[in-house]
Amino acid sequence: PSAPLMALLNGVYDGTPVQAAPPYAVLSESLGSEWGSKSEAGREMLLGLTFYARAQDSIRIAAALRAAEQALEQLPARHDGWQIVTARPIRTRIAGSAQLMKGGGWAALMDVRMRLLAA
């Protein structure tokens, strides 16, 4: 994760953390599908990213969404044997968080589409 994004969060977790202090982000479900051609191997990845914040941190959660979008724009062109063709959010939504509802809170969900070609 990028430094500006991490400055807004207490952590980024791969799956729901057992204990975490908001604000934090969770990488949730992902889905991969074929996105190649006859001559090139490729994948399309749909990734879920959810930000959790307490009620009083609504401005911080909006800033985290913006920072995540900027981080996607700054990804390296190549990573781990793949060329990143596109990486952009396709949907965002903000709702009251059942996980934090006892004290009031927010969940901001970002769905990201990445298209990759084998490098």
Solvent accessible surface area in square Angstrom, and as a share of the most:
residue,aa,sasa,rsa
1,P,123,0.77
2,S,27,0.18
3,A,81,0.62
4,P,87,0.55
5,L,12,0.06
6,M,66,0.30
7,A,85,0.66
8,L,43,0.21
9,L,14,0.07
10,N,91,0.47
11,G,10,0.10
12,V,45,0.26
13,Y,71,0.27
14,D,134,0.69
15,G,29,0.28
16,T,106,0.62
17,P,22,0.14
18,V,152,0.87
19,Q,161,0.72
20,A,35,0.27
21,A,57,0.44
22,P,10,0.06
23,P,8,0.05
24,Y,4,0.02
25,A,1,0.01
26,V,9,0.05
27,L,76,0.38
28,S,49,0.31
29,E,129,0.58
30,S,67,0.43
31,L,115,0.57
32,G,28,0.27
33,S,51,0.33
34,E,123,0.55
35,W,82,0.29
36,G,31,0.30
37,S,71,0.46
38,K,214,0.91
39,S,105,0.68
40,E,85,0.38
41,A,61,0.48
42,G,2,0.01
43,R,86,0.31
44,E,31,0.14
45,M,49,0.22
46,L,60,0.30
47,L,53,0.27
48,G,5,0.05
49,L,24,0.12
50,T,11,0.07
51,F,1,0.00
52,Y,37,0.14
53,A,0,0.00
54,R,104,0.38
55,A,47,0.36
56,Q,142,0.63
57,D,31,0.16
58,S,50,0.32
59,I,145,0.74
60,R,96,0.35
61,I,5,0.03
62,A,34,0.26
63,A,23,0.18
64,A,1,0.00
65,L,17,0.08
66,R,137,0.50
67,A,7,0.06
68,A,4,0.03
69,E,65,0.29
70,Q,96,0.43
71,A,22,0.17
72,L,28,0.14
73,E,139,0.62
74,Q,137,0.61
75,L,69,0.35
76,P,76,0.48
77,A,71,0.55
78,R,144,0.53
79,H,115,0.51
80,D,124,0.64
81,G,52,0.50
82,W,79,0.28
83,Q,67,0.30
84,I,28,0.14
85,V,63,0.36
86,T,30,0.18
87,A,17,0.13
88,R,125,0.46
89,P,37,0.23
90,I,67,0.34
91,R,132,0.48
92,T,64,0.37
93,R,103,0.38
94,I,87,0.44
95,A,51,0.40
96,G,42,0.40
97,S,3,0.02
98,A,96,0.74
99,Q,91,0.40
100,L,32,0.16
101,M,103,0.46
102,K,212,0.90
103,G,69,0.67
104,G,20,0.20
105,G,7,0.07
106,W,89,0.31
107,A,11,0.08
108,A,0,0.00
109,L,50,0.25
110,M,1,0.00
111,D,22,0.11
112,V,7,0.04
113,R,62,0.22
114,M,27,0.12
115,R,65,0.24
116,L,20,0.10
117,L,32,0.16
118,A,48,0.37
119,A,76,0.59
